[in-house]
Every structure is written in C-alpha cells, then in structure tokens.
Amino acid sequence: MALATVVRLQLLGVNINPNLNSGPGGPTLEKLVDWGAGLVLLACAAGALLGIGQWALGSHSTRASQVDSGKTKVFVSLGCAFLIGALPALINFFEGLGSTVHK
C-alpha cells in the first residue's frame, strides 16, 4: 500500500515555489517579521547592557558569581544578535540546499 502512495505522488508531480507576493498580505507579513526582529535586537541590546552592568558591579564588589553571570548575559545577548543578523542568510542557504534534492 505504501508503494502505491509513493507512485501516486510521483505521478502527481508536486512542486512548491515559495513566493510572498502571490498571496494576500505577503508584504505586510514580511514587515511584521522585520519589526519582530527589530524588537528582538532591542531586547539583545538591553540584555547586553544589563550584563555589562552586572559584570562591572560584580568586579568592584569581588563577587565572582555576579561577574560570571554578567559575562554570560553579555555573550548570550551578542550570540542572539548574531543569529538574528545571520538568520536570513541561513534560511536562504538551507532553502537552496533543499531545492537541490531531486526525486
């Protein structure tokens, strides 16, 4: 039975062509995603500033746990900002990689 389903799908010739402009609201959804990415970048900046402050205060009060926590906040915030910036390239890379798979 599974073989019949595979043969039927191959006969149908299913194709997927992503295009935001082909449906209603595509450009609006793209603007919403851009706005969301901007909000996440602001959150990354706020997290990095909090981490820098905690790092500095921990250094002056000789509290190693606060220093470590502040460093972690800074580097996690920087990593998240990097991923937000790299996300379009990563998505396009993997979409291109997936489109090279043939039947």
The first five atom37 places (N, CA, C, CB, O) and aatype in JSON, in Angstrom:
{
  "aatype": [12, 0, 10, 0, 16, 19, 19, 1, 10, 5, 10, 10, 7, 19, 2, 9, 2, 14, 2, 10, 2, 15, 7, 14, 7, 7, 14, 16, 10, 6, 11, 10, 19, 3, 17, 7, 0, 7, 10, 19, 10, 10, 0, 4, 0, 0, 7, 0, 10, 10, 7, 9, 7, 5, 17, 0, 10, 7, 15, 8, 15, 16, 1, 0, 15, 5, 19, 3, 15, 7, 11, 16, 11, 19, 13, 19, 15, 10, 7, 4, 0, 13, 10, 9, 7, 0, 10, 14, 0, 10, 9, 2, 13, 13, 6, 7, 10, 7, 15, 16, 19, 8, 11],
  "atom_mask": [
    [1, 1, 1, 1, 1],
    [1, 1, 1, 1, 1],
    [1, 1, 1, 1, 1],
    [1, 1, 1, 1, 1],
    [1, 1, 1, 1, 1],
    [1, 1, 1, 1, 1],
    [1, 1, 1, 1, 1],
    [1, 1, 1, 1, 1],
    [1, 1, 1, 1, 1],
    [1, 1, 1, 1, 1],
    [1, 1, 1, 1, 1],
    [1, 1, 1, 1, 1],
    [1, 1, 1, 0, 1],
    [1, 1, 1, 1, 1],
    [1, 1, 1, 1, 1],
    [1, 1, 1, 1, 1],
    [1, 1, 1, 1, 1],
    [1, 1, 1, 1, 1],
    [1, 1, 1, 1, 1],
    [1, 1, 1, 1, 1],
    [1, 1, 1, 1, 1],
    [1, 1, 1, 1, 1],
    [1, 1, 1, 0, 1],
    [1, 1, 1, 1, 1],
    [1, 1, 1, 0, 1],
    [1, 1, 1, 0, 1],
    [1, 1, 1, 1, 1],
    [1, 1, 1, 1, 1],
    [1, 1, 1, 1, 1],
    [1, 1, 1, 1, 1],
    [1, 1, 1, 1, 1],
    [1, 1, 1, 1, 1],
    [1, 1, 1, 1, 1],
    [1, 1, 1, 1, 1],
    [1, 1, 1, 1, 1],
    [1, 1, 1, 0, 1],
    [1, 1, 1, 1, 1],
    [1, 1, 1, 0, 1],
    [1, 1, 1, 1, 1],
    [1, 1, 1, 1, 1],
    [1, 1, 1, 1, 1],
    [1, 1, 1, 1, 1],
    [1, 1, 1, 1, 1],
    [1, 1, 1, 1, 1],
    [1, 1, 1, 1, 1],
    [1, 1, 1, 1, 1],
    [1, 1, 1, 0, 1],
    [1, 1, 1, 1, 1],
    [1, 1, 1, 1, 1],
    [1, 1, 1, 1, 1],
    [1, 1, 1, 0, 1],
    [1, 1, 1, 1, 1],
    [1, 1, 1, 0, 1],
    [1, 1, 1, 1, 1],
    [1, 1, 1, 1, 1],
    [1, 1, 1, 1, 1],
    [1, 1, 1, 1, 1],
    [1, 1, 1, 0, 1],
    [1, 1, 1, 1, 1],
    [1, 1, 1, 1, 1],
    [1, 1, 1, 1, 1],
    [1, 1, 1, 1, 1],
    [1, 1, 1, 1, 1],
    [1, 1, 1, 1, 1],
    [1, 1, 1, 1, 1],
    [1, 1, 1, 1, 1],
    [1, 1, 1, 1, 1],
    [1, 1, 1, 1, 1],
    [1, 1, 1, 1, 1],
    [1, 1, 1, 0, 1],
    [1, 1, 1, 1, 1],
    [1, 1, 1, 1, 1],
    [1, 1, 1, 1, 1],
    [1, 1, 1, 1, 1],
    [1, 1, 1, 1, 1],
    [1, 1, 1, 1, 1],
    [1, 1, 1, 1, 1],
    [1, 1, 1, 1, 1],
    [1, 1, 1, 0, 1],
    [1, 1, 1, 1, 1],
    [1, 1, 1, 1, 1],
    [1, 1, 1, 1, 1],
    [1, 1, 1, 1, 1],
    [1, 1, 1, 1, 1],
    [1, 1, 1, 0, 1],
    [1, 1, 1, 1, 1],
    [1, 1, 1, 1, 1],
    [1, 1, 1, 1, 1],
    [1, 1, 1, 1, 1],
    [1, 1, 1, 1, 1],
    [1, 1, 1, 1, 1],
    [1, 1, 1, 1, 1],
    [1, 1, 1, 1, 1],
    [1, 1, 1, 1, 1],
    [1, 1, 1, 1, 1],
    [1, 1, 1, 0, 1],
    [1, 1, 1, 1, 1],
    [1, 1, 1, 0, 1],
    [1, 1, 1, 1, 1],
    [1, 1, 1, 1, 1],
    [1, 1, 1, 1, 1],
    [1, 1, 1, 1, 1],
    [1, 1, 1, 1, 1]
  ],
  "atom_positions": [
    [[0.81, -1.19, 0.0], [0.0, 0.0, 0.0], [0.86, 1.25, 0.0], [-0.93, 0.0, 1.19], [0.51, 2.23, -0.66]],
    [[1.98, 1.25, 0.73], [2.86, 2.4, 0.76], [3.49, 2.65, -0.6], [3.95, 2.21, 1.81], [3.69, 3.8, -0.98]],
    [[3.79, 1.59, -1.34], [4.37, 1.74, -2.67], [3.39, 2.42, -3.61], [4.78, 0.37, -3.22], [3.79, 3.24, -4.44]],
    [[2.11, 2.09, -3.49], [1.1, 2.73, -4.32], [1.01, 4.23, -4.03], [-0.27, 2.06, -4.11], [0.81, 5.03, -4.95]],
    [[1.15, 4.62, -2.78], [1.12, 6.04, -2.42], [2.32, 6.78, -2.99], [1.08, 6.21, -0.9], [2.18, 7.9, -3.48]],
    [[3.49, 6.16, -2.92], [4.7, 6.78, -3.47], [4.56, 6.96, -4.97], [5.94, 5.93, -3.15], [4.9, 8.02, -5.5]],
    [[4.07, 5.94, -5.66], [3.89, 6.02, -7.11], [2.88, 7.1, -7.45], [3.44, 4.65, -7.69], [3.09, 7.86, -8.4]],
    [[1.79, 7.19, -6.71], [0.75, 8.19, -6.96], [1.32, 9.61, -6.79], [-0.45, 7.98, -6.01], [1.03, 10.49, -7.59]],
    [[2.15, 9.83, -5.73], [2.74, 11.15, -5.52], [3.72, 11.51, -6.63], [3.43, 11.21, -4.17], [3.8, 12.67, -7.03]],
    [[4.46, 10.52, -7.12], [5.4, 10.81, -8.2], [4.65, 11.12, -9.48], [6.35, 9.62, -8.41], [5.13, 11.93, -10.27]],
    [[3.52, 10.52, -9.71], [2.74, 10.81, -10.9], [2.1, 12.19, -10.85], [1.67, 9.77, -11.09], [1.91, 12.83, -11.88]],
    [[1.77, 12.66, -9.64], [1.18, 13.98, -9.49], [2.18, 15.09, -9.79], [0.63, 14.15, -8.09], [1.77, 16.17, -10.23]],
    [[3.46, 14.87, -9.57], [4.47, 15.89, -9.82], [4.3, 17.11, -8.94], [0.0, 0.0, 0.0], [4.13, 18.22, -9.45]],
    [[4.33, 16.93, -7.63], [4.11, 18.02, -6.69], [5.29, 18.99, -6.75], [3.92, 17.47, -5.25], [6.45, 18.57, -6.67]],
    [[5.0, 20.3, -6.89], [6.02, 21.34, -6.89], [5.63, 22.42, -5.89], [6.19, 21.94, -8.31], [4.45, 22.76, -5.74]],
    [[6.62, 22.96, -5.21], [6.39, 24.06, -4.29], [7.32, 25.2, -4.69], [6.63, 23.63, -2.8], [8.54, 25.02, -4.78]],
    [[6.74, 26.37, -4.94], [7.52, 27.55, -5.3], [7.17, 28.69, -4.34], [7.24, 27.97, -6.78], [6.16, 29.37, -4.53]],
    [[7.99, 28.91, -3.3], [7.68, 29.96, -2.33], [7.7, 31.34, -2.98], [8.67, 29.91, -1.17], [8.65, 31.71, -3.67]],
    [[6.62, 32.12, -2.74], [6.53, 33.47, -3.28], [5.61, 34.28, -2.37], [6.01, 33.46, -4.75], [4.41, 34.01, -2.3]],
    [[6.16, 35.26, -1.67], [5.36, 36.07, -0.75], [4.35, 36.95, -1.49], [6.27, 36.94, 0.08], [3.29, 37.25, -0.94]],
    [[4.66, 37.35, -2.7], [3.79, 38.27, -3.42], [2.6, 37.59, -4.07], [4.58, 38.98, -4.47], [1.71, 38.27, -4.58]],
    [[2.55, 36.26, -4.05], [1.45, 35.56, -4.72], [0.19, 35.48, -3.86], [1.88, 34.17, -5.09], [-0.88, 35.16, -4.38]],
    [[0.29, 35.76, -2.58], [-0.88, 35.68, -1.7], [-1.19, 37.02, -1.07], [0.0, 0.0, 0.0], [-0.38, 37.94, -1.11]],
    [[-2.37, 37.12, -0.49], [-2.73, 38.39, 0.14], [-1.95, 38.61, 1.43], [-4.23, 38.44, 0.42], [-1.81, 37.69, 2.24]],
    [[-1.45, 39.81, 1.62], [-0.78, 40.16, 2.86], [0.66, 39.74, 2.96], [0.0, 0.0, 0.0], [1.25, 39.84, 4.04]],
    [[1.26, 39.27, 1.89], [2.66, 38.83, 1.94], [3.62, 39.93, 2.37], [0.0, 0.0, 0.0], [4.41, 39.73, 3.29]],
    [[3.56, 41.1, 1.71], [4.46, 42.19, 2.13], [4.2, 42.66, 3.57], [4.32, 43.36, 1.18], [5.13, 43.05, 4.27]],
    [[2.94, 42.62, 4.0], [2.62, 43.01, 5.37], [3.23, 42.03, 6.37], [1.11, 43.1, 5.57], [3.76, 42.44, 7.4]],
    [[3.14, 40.74, 6.06], [3.74, 39.73, 6.94], [5.25, 39.9, 7.0], [3.39, 38.31, 6.47], [5.86, 39.72, 8.06]],
    [[5.86, 40.24, 5.88], [7.3, 40.46, 5.85], [7.68, 41.66, 6.72], [7.79, 40.67, 4.4], [8.69, 41.62, 7.43]],
    [[6.87, 42.72, 6.68], [7.12, 43.88, 7.54], [6.97, 43.52, 9.02], [6.17, 45.03, 7.18], [7.73, 44.01, 9.85]],
    [[6.0, 42.68, 9.35], [5.81, 42.24, 10.73], [7.0, 41.43, 11.23], [4.53, 41.42, 10.86], [7.42, 41.58, 12.38]],
    [[7.53, 40.57, 10.37], [8.71, 39.78, 10.76], [9.9, 40.7, 10.97], [9.03, 38.71, 9.67], [10.66, 40.52, 11.92]],
    [[10.08, 41.7, 10.09], [11.17, 42.66, 10.26], [11.01, 43.44, 11.57], [11.21, 43.64, 9.07], [11.99, 43.67, 12.27]],
    [[9.78, 43.83, 11.89], [9.51, 44.55, 13.13], [9.83, 43.66, 14.33], [8.04, 45.02, 13.18], [10.43, 44.13, 15.3]],
    [[9.44, 42.4, 14.26], [9.74, 41.46, 15.35], [11.24, 41.27, 15.53], [0.0, 0.0, 0.0], [11.73, 41.2, 16.66]],
    [[11.97, 41.2, 14.41], [13.43, 41.07, 14.51], [14.03, 42.32, 15.15], [14.06, 40.84, 13.11], [14.99, 42.22, 15.92]],
    [[13.48, 43.48, 14.85], [13.95, 44.72, 15.48], [13.72, 44.71, 16.98], [0.0, 0.0, 0.0], [14.57, 45.15, 17.75]],
    [[12.55, 44.22, 17.39], [12.26, 44.13, 18.82], [13.23, 43.17, 19.52], [10.82, 43.68, 19.05], [13.69, 43.44, 20.63]],
    [[13.52, 42.07, 18.87], [14.45, 41.09, 19.47], [15.84, 41.7, 19.58], [14.49, 39.78, 18.64], [16.55, 41.46, 20.56]],
    [[16.25, 42.49, 18.57], [17.56, 43.14, 18.65], [17.6, 44.16, 19.79], [17.9, 43.83, 17.32], [18.62, 44.29, 20.46]],
    [[16.5, 44.88, 20.01], [16.44, 45.79, 21.16], [16.55, 45.03, 22.47], [15.14, 46.62, 21.13], [17.21, 45.48, 23.41]],
    [[15.9, 43.88, 22.55], [15.99, 43.05, 23.75], [17.42, 42.54, 23.95], [15.0, 41.85, 23.66], [17.89, 42.45, 25.08]],
    [[18.1, 42.21, 22.84], [19.51, 41.79, 22.94], [20.38, 42.92, 23.48], [20.03, 41.32, 21.57], [21.26, 42.7, 24.31]],
    [[20.13, 44.13, 22.99], [20.9, 45.28, 23.47], [20.64, 45.52, 24.95], [20.55, 46.54, 22.66], [21.57, 45.78, 25.71]],
    [[19.37, 45.43, 25.36], [19.04, 45.62, 26.78], [19.69, 44.54, 27.64], [17.51, 45.61, 26.99], [20.22, 44.82, 28.72]],
    [[19.66, 43.3, 27.17], [20.29, 42.21, 27.91], [21.79, 42.4, 28.03], [0.0, 0.0, 0.0], [22.38, 42.12, 29.08]],
    [[22.42, 42.87, 26.94], [23.86, 43.1, 26.99], [24.19, 44.23, 27.96], [24.39, 43.43, 25.58], [25.16, 44.14, 28.71]],
    [[23.39, 45.3, 27.95], [23.63, 46.4, 28.89], [23.48, 45.96, 30.34], [22.68, 47.56, 28.6], [24.28, 46.33, 31.2]],
    [[22.45, 45.16, 30.61], [22.28, 44.63, 31.97], [23.45, 43.74, 32.37], [20.96, 43.85, 32.07], [23.94, 43.79, 33.5]],
    [[23.89, 42.92, 31.42], [25.02, 42.04, 31.7], [26.31, 42.81, 31.95], [0.0, 0.0, 0.0], [27.1, 42.45, 32.82]],
    [[26.51, 43.89, 31.18], [27.71, 44.71, 31.38], [27.67, 45.35, 32.76], [27.82, 45.79, 30.28], [28.68, 45.4, 33.47]],
    [[26.5, 45.85, 33.13], [26.36, 46.45, 34.46], [26.61, 45.45, 35.57], [0.0, 0.0, 0.0], [27.3, 45.76, 36.54]],
    [[26.06, 44.26, 35.43], [26.25, 43.23, 36.45], [27.72, 42.81, 36.51], [25.37, 42.01, 36.17], [28.26, 42.57, 37.59]],
    [[28.34, 42.72, 35.36], [29.75, 42.35, 35.28], [30.6, 43.39, 36.01], [30.2, 42.22, 33.8], [31.49, 43.05, 36.79]],
    [[30.31, 44.68, 35.73], [31.1, 45.75, 36.35], [30.88, 45.8, 37.86], [30.73, 47.11, 35.72], [31.83, 45.91, 38.63]],
    [[29.62, 45.72, 38.29], [29.34, 45.76, 39.73], [29.93, 44.55, 40.44], [27.84, 45.83, 39.98], [30.44, 44.67, 41.56]],
    [[29.85, 43.39, 39.81], [30.43, 42.2, 40.42], [31.93, 42.28, 40.52], [0.0, 0.0, 0.0], [32.52, 41.77, 41.48]],
    [[32.57, 42.93, 39.56], [34.03, 43.08, 39.6], [34.46, 43.99, 40.75], [34.55, 43.63, 38.28], [35.47, 43.74, 41.4]],
    [[33.68, 45.05, 40.99], [34.05, 46.0, 42.04], [33.68, 45.5, 43.43], [33.38, 47.33, 41.78], [34.24, 45.97, 44.42]],
    [[32.76, 44.56, 43.51], [32.39, 44.04, 44.82], [33.0, 42.67, 45.08], [30.87, 43.96, 44.95], [32.66, 42.01, 46.07]],
    [[33.88, 42.23, 44.22], [34.57, 40.93, 44.31], [33.61, 39.76, 44.49], [35.57, 40.95, 45.46], [33.85, 38.87, 45.31]],
    [[32.53, 39.78, 43.74], [31.58, 38.65, 43.73], [31.73, 37.91, 42.41], [30.1, 39.14, 43.95], [31.22, 38.36, 41.38]],
    [[32.41, 36.8, 42.45], [32.72, 36.06, 41.23], [31.46, 35.54, 40.54], [33.65, 34.9, 41.56], [31.41, 35.48, 39.31]],
    [[30.45, 35.18, 41.3], [29.24, 34.65, 40.69], [28.52, 35.72, 39.87], [28.3, 34.08, 41.76], [27.95, 35.42, 38.82]],
    [[28.54, 36.99, 40.35], [27.93, 38.07, 39.58], [28.73, 38.36, 38.32], [27.8, 39.32, 40.44], [28.16, 38.66, 37.27]],
    [[30.04, 38.29, 38.42], [30.89, 38.5, 37.26], [30.58, 37.46, 36.19], [32.39, 38.45, 37.65], [30.4, 37.79, 35.02]],
    [[30.52, 36.19, 36.6], [30.23, 35.12, 35.65], [28.85, 35.26, 35.04], [30.35, 33.77, 36.33], [28.67, 35.06, 33.84]],
    [[27.86, 35.62, 35.86], [26.5, 35.8, 35.36], [26.43, 36.97, 34.39], [25.53, 36.02, 36.53], [25.74, 36.88, 33.37]],
    [[27.13, 38.05, 34.68], [27.15, 39.2, 33.79], [27.81, 38.87, 32.46], [0.0, 0.0, 0.0], [27.31, 39.26, 31.41]],
    [[28.93, 38.15, 32.51], [29.6, 37.73, 31.27], [28.68, 36.86, 30.43], [30.91, 36.98, 31.58], [28.61, 37.01, 29.21]],
    [[27.99, 35.94, 31.09], [27.07, 35.05, 30.38], [25.98, 35.85, 29.68], [26.45, 34.03, 31.34], [25.66, 35.59, 28.52]],
    [[25.41, 36.83, 30.38], [24.36, 37.67, 29.78], [24.88, 38.42, 28.56], [23.82, 38.67, 30.82], [24.19, 38.5, 27.54]],
    [[26.08, 38.96, 28.66], [26.65, 39.72, 27.54], [26.86, 38.81, 26.33], [27.99, 40.38, 27.95], [26.46, 39.16, 25.22]],
    [[27.47, 37.66, 26.54], [27.79, 36.8, 25.41], [26.56, 36.12, 24.82], [28.79, 35.77, 25.82], [26.51, 35.87, 23.61]],
    [[25.58, 35.82, 25.64], [24.32, 35.28, 25.12], [23.61, 36.34, 24.29], [23.4, 34.78, 26.27], [23.06, 36.03, 23.23]],
    [[23.6, 37.56, 24.75], [22.97, 38.65, 24.0], [23.67, 38.88, 22.67], [22.98, 39.95, 24.83], [23.02, 39.07, 21.64]],
    [[24.99, 38.86, 22.68], [25.74, 39.03, 21.44], [25.5, 37.86, 20.48], [27.25, 39.15, 21.73], [25.36, 38.07, 19.27]],
    [[25.44, 36.65, 21.01], [25.16, 35.49, 20.16], [23.78, 35.56, 19.54], [0.0, 0.0, 0.0], [23.6, 35.22, 18.37]],
    [[22.79, 35.99, 20.32], [21.43, 36.13, 19.79], [21.38, 37.2, 18.71], [20.44, 36.47, 20.92], [20.71, 37.01, 17.69]],
    [[22.06, 38.32, 18.92], [22.1, 39.38, 17.91], [22.76, 38.86, 16.63], [22.85, 40.62, 18.44], [22.31, 39.18, 15.52]],
    [[23.82, 38.07, 16.77], [24.47, 37.48, 15.6], [23.5, 36.58, 14.84], [25.71, 36.68, 16.01], [23.42, 36.63, 13.62]],
    [[22.76, 35.74, 15.57], [21.82, 34.84, 14.91], [20.69, 35.59, 14.21], [21.24, 33.86, 15.93], [20.27, 35.19, 13.13]],
    [[20.2, 36.67, 14.81], [19.17, 37.47, 14.15], [19.71, 38.04, 12.85], [18.67, 38.61, 15.07], [19.01, 38.03, 11.83]],
    [[20.94, 38.53, 12.86], [21.54, 39.07, 11.64], [21.82, 38.01, 10.59], [0.0, 0.0, 0.0], [21.7, 38.27, 9.39]],
    [[22.2, 36.82, 11.03], [22.56, 35.75, 10.1], [21.36, 34.92, 9.65], [23.59, 34.84, 10.74], [21.48, 34.14, 8.71]],
    [[20.22, 35.08, 10.31], [19.07, 34.23, 10.03], [18.6, 34.25, 8.58], [17.93, 34.64, 10.91], [18.36, 33.18, 8.02]],
    [[18.47, 35.41, 7.92], [18.05, 35.38, 6.51], [19.01, 34.59, 5.62], [17.92, 36.79, 5.98], [18.58, 33.83, 4.76]],
    [[20.31, 34.77, 5.84], [21.28, 34.03, 5.04], [21.2, 32.53, 5.31], [22.7, 34.54, 5.33], [21.28, 31.72, 4.39]],
    [[21.03, 32.16, 6.58], [20.9, 30.73, 6.92], [19.64, 30.12, 6.31], [20.89, 30.55, 8.44], [19.69, 29.01, 5.78]],
    [[18.53, 30.83, 6.38], [17.28, 30.32, 5.81], [17.41, 30.18, 4.3], [16.09, 31.24, 6.16], [16.99, 29.17, 3.74]],
    [[17.98, 31.18, 3.64], [18.16, 31.1, 2.19], [19.12, 29.99, 1.8], [18.65, 32.42, 1.64], [18.91, 29.32, 0.79]],
    [[20.17, 29.78, 2.61], [21.11, 28.7, 2.32], [20.43, 27.34, 2.38], [22.28, 28.75, 3.31], [20.57, 26.52, 1.47]],
    [[19.67, 27.1, 3.46], [19.04, 25.8, 3.62], [17.88, 25.61, 2.64], [18.56, 25.62, 5.05], [17.6, 24.48, 2.24]],
    [[17.19, 26.68, 2.27], [16.15, 26.56, 1.26], [16.77, 26.2, -0.09], [15.34, 27.88, 1.15], [16.24, 25.37, -0.82]],
    [[17.89, 26.84, -0.41], [18.61, 26.5, -1.64], [19.15, 25.09, -1.62], [0.0, 0.0, 0.0], [19.13, 24.39, -2.63]],
    [[19.63, 24.67, -0.48], [20.14, 23.31, -0.34], [19.01, 22.28, -0.5], [20.83, 23.13, 1.04], [19.19, 21.24, -1.14]],
    [[17.86, 22.59, 0.08], [16.72, 21.68, -0.04], [16.18, 21.63, -1.46], [0.0, 0.0, 0.0], [15.68, 20.59, -1.89]],
    [[16.26, 22.74, -2.2], [15.73, 22.72, -3.56], [16.62, 21.94, -4.53], [15.56, 24.14, -4.07], [16.21, 21.66, -5.65]],
    [[17.83, 21.58, -4.1], [18.69, 20.79, -4.98], [18.39, 19.29, -4.88], [20.15, 21.04, -4.64], [18.9, 18.51, -5.68]],
    [[17.57, 18.9, -3.91], [17.21, 17.49, -3.77], [16.25, 17.11, -4.89], [16.57, 17.2, -2.36], [15.23, 17.77, -5.09]],
    [[16.58, 16.06, -5.62], [15.74, 15.6, -6.73], [15.09, 14.28, -6.38], [16.56, 15.46, -8.02], [15.5, 13.58, -5.46]],
    [[14.08, 13.96, -7.13], [13.34, 12.71, -6.93], [14.23, 11.51, -7.13], [12.15, 12.62, -7.86], [13.77, 10.38, -7.0]]
  ]
}
